[in-house]
Amino acid sequence: MSDSVNRFLGDSLVRTIVKLIVVSVIVGFVMHMFDIYPTDILESIRRFFFDIWHKGFSALGRVGDYLLLGASIVIPIFIILRLIDLRK
């Protein structure tokens, strides 16, 4: 069983724990220096998805506006071209 654990971790259990502790201290120090906390990261991710959600639907609203605006020109021209084509 210890061989499968070592294979999963990539090294012995003790060395892996020591590496994780060292990296955690370094990352924690850097995050503290930049005044970044895990709750800030989670809040930023949540805000990111909410912004995409809201801007996405507002973009769909603009597409609808563009569709109606374009259709007000395209549909009458299409009908006129069809009527002209029927005369031939």
C-alpha positions in Angstrom: 0.0 0.0 0.0 2.8 2.4 0.8 4.2 1.9 -2.8 0.9 3.0 -4.3 0.7 6.0 -2.0 4.3 7.0 -2.9 3.4 6.6 -6.6 0.3 8.8 -6.1 2.2 11.5 -4.2 5.3 11.3 -6.4 7.6 11.0 -3.4 7.6 9.6 0.1 4.8 10.7 2.4 7.1 12.7 4.7 8.9 14.5 1.9 5.6 15.4 0.2 4.2 16.8 3.5 7.4 18.9 4.0 7.3 20.2 0.4 3.6 21.1 0.8 4.3 23.0 4.1 7.2 24.9 2.5 5.2 25.9 -0.5 2.2 26.8 1.6 4.3 29.1 3.8 5.8 30.8 0.7 2.4 31.2 -1.0 0.9 32.5 2.3 3.6 35.1 2.7 3.2 36.3 -0.9 -0.6 36.5 -0.5 -0.2 38.4 2.7 2.2 40.8 1.1 -0.3 41.6 -1.7 -3.2 41.6 0.9 -5.0 38.8 -0.9 -7.1 36.4 1.1 -9.0 33.3 0.0 -12.4 34.9 0.6 -11.3 37.7 -1.8 -10.4 35.2 -4.4 -13.7 33.3 -4.0 -15.6 36.6 -4.1 -13.8 37.7 -7.3 -14.6 34.4 -9.0 -18.3 34.8 -8.0 -18.4 38.4 -9.2 -16.7 37.3 -12.5 -19.4 34.8 -13.2 -22.2 37.1 -12.2 -20.8 39.8 -14.5 -20.6 37.4 -17.4 -24.2 36.3 -16.6 -25.6 39.8 -16.6 -23.5 41.2 -19.5 -24.4 38.1 -21.5 -28.1 38.7 -21.2 -27.7 42.4 -21.9 -25.7 41.5 -25.0 -28.7 39.3 -26.1 -30.9 42.3 -25.6 -28.7 44.3 -27.9 -28.7 41.5 -30.5 -32.5 41.7 -30.4 -32.3 45.5 -30.9 -29.9 45.0 -33.8 -32.2 42.4 -35.3 -35.3 44.7 -35.2 -33.3 47.6 -36.6 -31.9 45.6 -39.5 -35.2 43.9 -40.2 -36.9 47.3 -40.6 -34.7 47.8 -43.6 -34.1 44.3 -44.9 -37.7 43.0 -44.9 -39.1 45.8 -47.0 -36.2 45.6 -49.5 -36.8 41.8 -49.7 -40.5 42.3 -50.3 -39.8 44.9 -53.0 -37.2 42.7 -54.7 -39.6 39.8 -54.7 -42.4 41.9 -56.2 -40.0 43.1 -58.9 -38.9 39.5 -59.6 -42.6 38.4 -59.9 -43.2 40.8 -62.7 -40.5 39.2 -64.9 
